[in-house]
Amino acid sequence: DWSSDVALPICNNKELYHRVKIGNLEVPGNIFLAPVAGYSDRAFRTICLENGADMCYTEMVSAEALYRGSEKTEELLLRSPNEKIFAVQLFGGDETSMYEATKIVLEKYNPSLIDINCGCPVPKIIKSGAGSALTRDPDRLYLIVNAAVKACKDFAKSTKSTEPTAPTVPVTCKIRSGWDANNICWEKASQAALEAGISAITIHARTRSQGYEGKADWKILSQLVDFVAKQNSKIPVFGSGDVFSPEDARNMLTQTGCSGVMFARGAMGNPFIFGQTRSLLKTGLYQPINLEKKLETAMTELSILVQDKGEDVACREMRKRFCCYTKGVQNGSVIRQKIVHAQTVADYENLVKELQAT
């Protein structure tokens, strides 16, 4: 069984899937996993890459905590063996901490790029002067982003003696459309980011007050694409928000002219969406995923979580993820009621057997 949709309104299929240049970094395609707090850890990134993601971002990492030497924070920076491109997202409201944290990441983790979170709507992040607080405060956004850019340039200079061709790691940022409906401030935030020296920009086209509710305004994404072009900037613009299917990704690309798409909630329990989207963009068709593949992938993700966090913590964290894998599955609601009690790998194995028997 194959799925298809209507003909593309703007570009032909092959033009929609393409390589992306971010500074001196070349990414093989334009379908990404967004940085998702509590979800895009090493285990999930591994699975997404195996299933077709071109690049995956880490969970957002506190610049302040990293600067202060938090071991728990450094756990967020575990790199997957299949992660050829390592995209690290930092958040923070203090330029000194951002500069020093960026240096730590460069020295210890060999990142491919550094992304600065200027859009998270969570109150505790905003109170620290980070996240969406930066979209509302372009002067502060400039200082934070420029601190990371400066750290990357300084690091590249310091390594020239041992590596004459050492590249400068590009810095990107992710913003929101604004603070609330009365404060749509993406344009000033984007201008500040461009002046600070970013190599790419992503917008989640919702306001801080919307959180993850309501509808993302893709018209703003389209306006950002035009705005960046008018600044004579060649940097790519990526889109996020309300991308839950391969068709959604295709529509975002055709309707807005953005360079790439970030999946967030749309990839939860469905890492197959990356390969399906690539297939749709290139051929106009994609294959559905059967139950066996979903369950096999879920158990692979659990096994990596166990390696990183131990069985007890991994099994607790896998509950929400396993629920996502079983959405739309026959007898899934019954299984989800049992998942909340899963404490061991054996418990999950038994749930898989129960699902396979239905």
N, C-alpha and C positions, 0 to 999 in steps of 0.2 A: 504494500500500500504506500502510495506516494502522495504527498501534499503539494498543492500548487496554489497560485493566486493570480490576480489580474496582472496584465502587463505593466511594466514600470512607466510612470508618467514623464520622467525627466531623462534618466540615463539608461543605457542598456545594462544588463545584469553584470557583465564582466567589469564594467567601469566602477561599480559600486564597491567591490572588494579590491583593495589595493594596499601597497606598502605606504608607510607613513614615516616621514623624517621629523624627528624631534631633536633639534640641535644637531649634534654629530651622531646621534643614535638613529639607526634605521630599524624600524619594526616591520616584520614581514607581512603584517596585515593590520586591519583597523577594527578588530572586534576584541574588546577588553573586559576584564573583570574589574569592577570598581572597588575601591577600598571600602570594606564593610566591617564596622566594628563588631567584634564578637563572632565573626563568620569567615572572613577571608584570611584565615591562618594558613600555615604551611600545608596542612592536610588538604584543605579545600582548594588551594591554589594548584597543588599537584594534580588533583582530579580535573580541574578546569583546563589546565594545560594539556593533559592527556586527551581531553575531549574537544580540543580545537581552539581554545583561547589564544590569541596572539600575544597578549601581555596581561599580567595580573598584578594588581597593586596590593601591598601589605595592608593590614589593618592600620588605622591611624596611630602613630606612635607619639607620645608626649615628648616634645623637645626638652621641657624642663626636667622630666623624670630621667630621661636619658643622660642629660647633662649632670644630674645628681647621682648617677651611677646605679639606677634601679635595675636589679637583676630581672625582675618580672617584666619590665619594659623590654629588656634585651631579648626575652623569649619571643616577642612578637616579630623579631628580625631573623628568625630561623629561615634559611633558604632551602628551597626544594632542589633536589638533584636535577630535575628537568627544567629548572628556572634559568634559562640562558639570559633572559632579560629580567633584571631584578629592580622593580619599581617600588621605592620606599616612600610612604606618605608620613609627613611630620605635621604636628599641630602645635601652636604655641602663640602667646601674645607678647613675648619679650624678645627683642632682637638679639640680645647677647646670648640668651639660651639657645635661640635658633641657630646662630652662627656656630656656637660650640657643639651643639648636637649634630649639626650637619657635618662638621669636621669628624666627629666620632663615627658617624655612619660611613663616611668616605674612607677613613683609616682602617676600620674593622670589618666592613661588610661588602666592600666593592660593589656599590650600587650602579645600576645603569642610568637611573635618573632619580631625582628627588622631587616629590610633589608636596606642595604646601596646602593644607586643608584650610580653606577660607569660607567654608559653607556649612559645617556641621551645625544643626539647630538645637542640639542638646544643651539644656540650661547650664550644667556644670562646666561645659566647654566654653560657652559664651562668657560666663562669669570670669574666666581666666583671661579674657581678652582675645580668645582664639575663635576658630570656626566662623560662624555667620557674623560675629562681631566685627570681623575684618572686612567683610563685604560692605558693611555699613560705614566703616571708617577707612576710606581709601589712603589717607596719610599713614595710618598705622600698617595697613596692608603693604604699602610700599616698603616700609622699614623692615617688616618681617621677611617678605619675599627677597628683598635685596640683600639681607643678611645671609640668606642661604646661597644666593647667587655669588656673593663675595667669597663665601667659604669655599665654594666649588672652584672658583678662579684661583684663590690662594693655594688650595690643595694641588691644583694642576701645576702651578708654578713651582711648588716645593718638590714635585716629583720629576721635574724636567731633567735634573742631573742624572737620575737613574733610568728614566724612561723619556728620552727626548721627544717622543711623539705622544706623550700622555695627553689624552683629550680632557676637556673640561666637561664634567658631568652636567647635563642639562637640568634646569629647574623648571617645573611646571606648577600650575596651581588650579584649584577647583573652587568655584564660587557658587553662590545662589543668585537668583534673580533679584532679590532684595530682602529687606527686613520684614515688611508686611505690604499689604495692598496699597498703602499710602506712601510707601518708601521703596520704590523700585529703583535700586541704585547700582545695578550691574554695570552700567556704562562707565561710571566714575571708577568703580572697582577694577574693571578691565583696563582702563587707561593707566591706572596706577601699577597694575601688574605688568603691563607692557613696558612702562618706563623703568620698572625694577629689573627687567632683563629676562622675563620668562621665555621659554622655548615652545610652550603649548599652553592652552587654557581649556578647561572643561567647565561647563555650566550645568547645574541641576536646576531646571527651569521651574522651581517653586520658591516661594519666599520662606524666610525663617519661620514665620508664624504658621505657615501651612504644615511645616514638618514634612510628613510623608502622606498627608491627606490631600484631598482635592485632586485637581488635574494639573499636570505639568504643562506650562505654556510654551509649546515648541516655537511659537512665533518669536519669542525672545531669543531662543537659540539661533534662529535664522537672522535676527537683527544683530546678534553678536558676530556671526560670520561676516555680515556686511560691514560691521563696525571695524573689525580687525583688518579687513581688506582695504578699507578707506584710510587706515593708518599706514598703508603701504607695508604692512607686516606680512611675512610669509609663514608665520607660525600656524600650525594646525589648530582647529577648534573642534573639541569633542563634545558630544551630547550625552546627558543622563536624565533619567526620569520617565516613568511610564513605558519602559521597554521590557515587555513580558513575553515576547514571542519573536521568532525570526521575521515575521511580517512587520512587527513594530519597528524592528531595527531597520529594515529596508525602507519603511515609510519615513523614519527619522532622517535617514540619509537623503532620500529623494526630496522631501518637503523642505528641508532646512539648508542643504548644501554643506553640512558639517563633514569633517574629515574622518570621524570615527565614532563608534558607539560604545558606551559603557553599560554593561549589564550589572545590576545589583540584586534587588529582590527577585528579578526574573530568572536568576541563575540558581537561587536557593533550591536545593533538591532537584535541580535540572541543569547540571553542568553540560549536558548534551546540547544545550541551546547554542553554544558557540559553533560547533561543527555543523549543526543544522542551518544556522544563519549563513555561514560561509557557503554552504551548498546552495542555499536559496539565492544568494547574491551572485554566485557564479553560473548557476544552471537554471534557476527559476524553480527548482524542486528540492525537497529534502525528505528523508525517511523518518518515520516515527520510531520511538524507542520502546522496546518490549519490556515486560515486567522483569524478566530474568536479568537483563542488562542493568536496570535500575537497582535491583537488589544487590547485584554483584558490585556495582560501583559504590553503593552505600557502605557495604562491608569493607571495601578497600579503603574508603575514607576513614572508617572507624579504626582500622588497623594502624593507619598512619598517626591518628590521634593518640592511640595507645602508646606508640613509640615515643611521642613527644611529651605526653602528659600523664602517662600511667593509666591503668585500666579504670580505676574509680572515677577520676575526673573526666576521662575520655567518654565513658559511658553516660555520664550525666550530660555532658555537652552534646552528645550525639542524639539525645532525645528529640530536640527541636528539629535537627537536621533529618532524622529518620522520618519524622512526621511529614516533612516537605517531600521526601522521596515517595511517600505513599499517597500523596494527593491524587485523586482521580483513579486510584487502584480499587478494584473490586474487593470488598471487605476491609478496605483501608481504614474506615472510621472505627471499626472494632479493634483493629491492630493499634491505632493511635491511642485508644483508651488504655491499652496495655503498655505502651511505650513508656509512659510516665513512671512505671515501676521497674524498668530495665536497669540493672546495676552491673551486669557482667557481659562480656562478649558472648558467653553461652546463651544469655537471655536474648540477645539480638539474633543469634543463630536460630533459636527456637521460633522467634517471630518470623524470620525469613522462611522457615519450613512451613509455618502455618499459612503464610501468604501464598507460597508455591502450591499448597494443597487445595487452594480455593479455585 
